[in-house]
Amino acid sequence: MTSREAVREYSAGSLWVLPGVSSVVALVVGFVLSRIQVRPDSALAFQGTADDARNLLSMVTGTVVTVIALVLGLTVVALQLASTQFSPRLLQSFLRDRPTQVVLSTFVATFAYSVAGLYAVGESAGARGAEFPRLAVNGSIALLFASLGMVVYFADHLAHSIQVDAIGERVERETLAVVDGRLGAVEDLGPTPPGWAVPLPAPSSGYVQSARPELLLPLASRHGVHVRLTRWVGDHVVAGTALAWMWTPAPDELGPDPVVFQRCLTHAVQVGAERTPHQDAALGMRQLVDMACKALSPAVNDPYTAVQAIDHLSVVFRALAVRPLGDEVAADPAGRGLVVLPGRRFGDYLATMCGLIRRYGCAEPTVSLALLGLLDDCAAVLADDPARWAAVGEQAELILADATRETAQSADLTPVAAAGAELMRKVAQRRPALQPGRRAP
């Protein structure tokens, strides 16, 4: 992640950036409007005295402060609900909610504009005068009406945004953007570090938020070395441990000083305190899995919410099933340098997602049916990839085994067994046709 991308990512997830910018813009607009002189009898002019203008601006300022406190209170309640009812990892999604940032920006801009206007309107002891910016005062009235409209809009938006389907749809949309964007595209494993490889330590502790192997490639090509990162995007790394391995093609070749790569590695691999959705498709899946597991906990006991989360996961996995997954390799055309970013395979995603929900929900047939439905959706679009079909078959067998063991009534198990048998039949039909070495296009 470049510096510009890091700033953009931080700004997208901060509630103060857009309101701060809007307040500066409001002050600039107010300054410009205060320099525009209009006739007192003009339709654009505020029809009142300077005292009337000051009273109006004071009223707008006090009203907006109250509304800001109300909106912030409702936002905190929504964040608390999302954290306790669904998943603490959903807080990041709520903080990135653009409508909430726009609403807060409108209120803050109205407050800043009106407070600045109090300094521009002078005293006139009740006498009608023209020595104050009448057009700028009307701007405060316009912002007040905009703020009132935002209050109604925010109430409607908040009521819809905390619904299960709305949360799931938002996470699904953000995850699909990552899936359709930048994921590893080499199914076969890239070169692994040999015994003479030299570790490149992590400069700080945290989560790998993004990695750009092409930024390391020029330096690797210059020194004629291969570099392989040790962590997937989204993994945690401890400062001082190996973040990457560097090696020369032959063990007797003298490699460069690892310190040479340290600054470039820091620039190419972004490590932060939390995971971000910029390049981490597994984060969105983890959020949906958390929603399902929370719903299946004894304190909540809401299996239908778990089924809804699985439905959104089905959309994500159907997109994953048709695209290449694996390592991202940046190679020099001349063959002098190579940089490998390890990536998750389809089976890795599937095992993590199905495993957690299956273990929590194996006693509920509707959850088992939803998981089998997800696997069936993937099977409908899978190419002739032995590893992916094996992963689907393995997860189907585990779901059937756990459901058979935990379901109390055999009648409840009947639809699960039927769906599992049909899925296993599809897997068995594809396995004989698969040839070793074939991969998804």
C-alpha positions, 0 to 999 in steps of 0.5 A: 500500500502506497502512502496515498493509498494508506491515507485514503484507507485511513480517511475512509474509516474515520468519522472525523476526516470528512466533517473536518474538511466540511467545516473548513469548506463552510468557513471558506464559503462563508468568507466568500459570501460575506464579501458579496454585497447585496441591496437590503431590498433584494430577494437574496438579502436577509430581511432584518436587523443585525440583532435579528441576524445575531439571534438567528445565528445563535439559535442555529448554533444551539440547535445544531449542537443539540442535534450533533449530540443526538446523532453521535448518541445514536451512532454509538448505540448502533456501534454497540449493537453491531459489536455485541449482537453481530461481531466486533469486526463490523465496527470498521464497516460502520465507521466507513459508512459514507451516509453517516459521515455525510450527515455529521459533515452537514451538522458540523459545517452548519455549526462552523458556518453559523459560529463564524457568522456571529463574528461577522454580524455587528451590533446595530441596537435594533436599528435596520442597517446594511452593514452586515453580510445579509447574503451570508446570513441566508446561507445559515438558514439554508444550512439549517434546513439541510440539517433538518432534512439530514436528521430525518434521513439519518433516522431512516438510514440508521433504522435500515443499516442495523438490520441483518440483511443490510449488514450482510449485504454491505459486507458482501458488497465490500468482499466482492469488491476485493474478490473481483480486484486484487487476489493471487492468481497462481494456483501452483505454489511459488518457489519456497525458501531454500536452506540458505535463505536470509530472513527479512524481519518485520519492522513492527507488530500488527496485521498485514493490511496489504502487500505490493510485490511489484514494489519490491521487484525492481530492487530484487532484480537489481540484486538478482535475488528471490523474495517470498513473503511469509504471511498472507494478507490479514495474518498477524506478524510480530516485530523482529520475526521473518516477514519475508525470506530472501535468497540467491539462485545458488547457495555459493552466490553472495547476496545483498545486505538485508538492510538494503531491503528493509526500507523497501519492504516497509513501503511494499508491505503495510502493517497496521493495528487492525485488518482492513478490507483493502486487500483482505477478502478473508476479513469480510468472510470472517465478519459474516462467519462471526454473525452466524456464530453469534446467532448460534450462541446459546445467549442469542439462539437465532439460527435464521440469522445464521442462515442469512449470513450463509446466504451472503457467504454463498454469493461470495464463494460463488465468485471465488469458485470461478476465479484463480486463487493462490500466490501473487508472483511478480517476476522480472522478464529477464529472470533476475528477480522474483517476488512472491506474495502467498495467497489462500486457496479455495480450500483454505477459504472454504475450510475456515468458513464451513468449519466454524459454522458447522461446529457451532450449528451442526445440531440445527438442520436448517444451518446444515442445509444452508451450508450444503446449499453453499457448497452446491452453489459452488459445485454448479460453477466449479471448473475441472479443478481436482483440489477444489472438488476435493475441498467441496467433497471434504466439507460436505462429508464433515457437515453430514457426519456432524449433523448425523451425530448431533441431530436428535430426531431422524426425521429432522435429518432426512432433508439434510441427508438427501441434500448431502447425498445429491451433492456427493453424487455430483462430486463423484461424477466429476472426480473420474473426469478430472485429470491430474495437473488440470487447473481452473482457467 
